[in-house]
Amino acid sequence: MKTSVDWKSLTIPACLPVTTDYKPDKRLLNNHYKLYTYDLYLDADNDLSNKDDVERVVMKPEEQLKEFISQRIGQGFQLVCSGTPQERAIYFSPISQPRSGVIPQGTPDEEYFFMMGRNFHKLTYTLSSDQVSFIRYHPTHVINVHPVSYSYRLWSDCTQQYVKMNTPFVHDDLTNYNWNYMDQYIARDQDCLGLIE
């Protein structure tokens, strides 16, 4: 019997499902969360006055909406789907369009609800005005999550022995993530086109 490292599991990180069916009730959100809201208007023209910027990407409003959604999924948020098949159909594209995957197609006044732990986001897209309204729900009660230390032994080819290793797992606090700036950057707001650290 030969024993070896499962490289595939070490190179492809595990992730949660992209969707979930849990949605908090309005009473919980109103009593235990602060609301942060802002609106962005998606411009199909994207002001092409700067001809020197040859690498500038022009995105249609529907593509910008998909990018807002993709950024949240990329940060670990899950798209909240409702329980009935009719309501779930809103969030999924037809099988004939496999590239779209689970990213919703823009339809008038569609709401997209996202969650990650205790953080919730709601995006409302109005097709008639190409407007996206954002609501971020931040918990009012802070929970201190202490880092978890994980110890293991890793085989080293150089020393031909196991080396004791230690890795801390820490909680990412997305309540301080600058979502407003990122969303404005995607919408190509001229005031937010400079990168920040």
PyMOL commands that set and color helices and strands:
alter all, ss='L'
color gray80, all
select helices_A, chain A and resi 7-11+26-32+61-74+85-88+98-100+174-176+179-186+190-192
alter helices_A, ss='H'
color red, helices_A
select strands_A, chain A and resi 19-20+33-41+78-80+110-116+119-126+131-139+148-156+161-169
alter strands_A, ss='S'
color yellow, strands_A
deselect
rebuild
show_as cartoon
